[in-house]
């Protein structure tokens, strides 16, 4: 259906692709992954409208291939007020209306031939969408996503997560040959994320989905396209199997690198000895031997294996703080209440200690962001912040904490850095190097903007962090780096997140929104609740064993014990088969 061959493309300030090639074929559910800013969204734009771009290479799309698209940032036409059914079935309803109009016109017209042609075209379009079964198809999708109860609700009254699912359904039911989705999971709660998983797995057509969500990656796709360092790698299989393949390659490359390093060190010793001899013996044969050894060393350097997909540099996220607070309450909420058109939260009471790491969990639209923002603003009697607390805030609305018209350098000068050189040195730890620091923040990807927020929070040296969906838009490598930074942090964290892995890997306990109030839940019970509703019965135990084996492999590689690492890889492979 789609073939890309030796494609190269650059922006004036950045080279994105160098001779990349891949194919998409009927029936494939493909995950499109890669670090933030690597060019995934640009490549999607290129597939949808190749005429807009000047590129080298070939981009072949079957002329009969229809493409559906779900945007990373869906927008609703506020001039219309459709119900959920009317929104999903808009095209179907329009075709039905066209058929009725044509039939009415045929009753009075004397020139039937053009009307019969229009009538047949409309019938063909209706048939392509599933014909008169279209309404039952909508109901089937709504039931699959547990949204049948919202059938006659105005779309404007849906939560953001529900609207994203409705948009996915609408595109799927239009039956495009290829459906492209750009981070459809962002900000979805656990139930909506599970609904998205069901919709993806039930879809019969070809899918290309940009996602960093590890839950979807592990459960929805049979092909991986990985874009990194201007190159692309294809893998036919599940994401968990792709990661396993990368781990095997990593072990092989590290073992080879150690052997090559030893060979180069031996060669260095020989070269040094030959140079010493050459200082007191000018024999020509000695000089030729030295030159030959130097050329051999250069060849060794040149043939070092470069593996852009195996050893991807993680950002060095570190949360420090000016001063620690010994066993103190840093945030206290008493009888908090919030209402807009309806009551969202009432009788909310909790407190956060100076070293607590806590996740707020609840469905989309239940008031989590409003609560976190109110704590940050600290202008309500129901909220008390310890006077020794220094609070930093990451917003899911990135424009709240970043100025789009600033360059990256200007943003950090405004944040208190003294010189541009100081900013450049600091941001290199977060993956911002070279000319990108002169770009306007408005031009950055969602992941890059979230990364800048994390860099600003880290620089603030705060002892209380309020994080609203910090993993949204972040690639999986940065998510793992963030989890490590959270684990190492000595202060308090209150985090809204729908990313199951970030919650269970980094938080001490959760605050669950239930029946318009909040209750505390231990992490063990939370894990059991999520696994019971979203995973097979033995998944939790197998996942924990897998994680333990992976940690053992990491330690073995640090010790360059490759035989142990290879033995553990066999054990890991058996566990992956169970997941």
Secondary structure by P-SEA (a helix, b strand, c coil): cbbbcbbbbbccccccccccccccccccbbbbbbcccccaaaaaaaaaccccccccbbbbccccbbbbbbbccccccccccccaaaaaaaaaaaaaaaaaaaaaaaaccccaaaaaaaaaaaaaaaaaacccaaaaaaaaaaaaaccccccccccccccaaaaaaaaaaaaaaacccbbbbccccccccaaaaaaaaaaaaacccbbbbbccccccccccccbbbbbcccbbbbbcccaaaaaaaaaaaaaaaaaaaaaaaaaaaaaaaaaaaaaaaaaccccaaaaaaaaaaaaaaaaaaaaccccccccccccbbbbbccccccccccbbbcbbbbbccccccccccccccccbbbbbbbcccccaaaaaaaaaaccccccccccccbbbbbbccccccccccccaaaaaaaaccccaaaaaaaaccccccccccccccccccaaaaaaaaaaaaaaacccbbbbccccccccaaaaaaaaaaaaaccbbbbbbcccaaaaaacccbbbbbcccbbbbbcaaaaaaaaaacccccaaaaaaaaaaaaaaaaaaaaaacaaaaaaaaaaaaaaaaaac
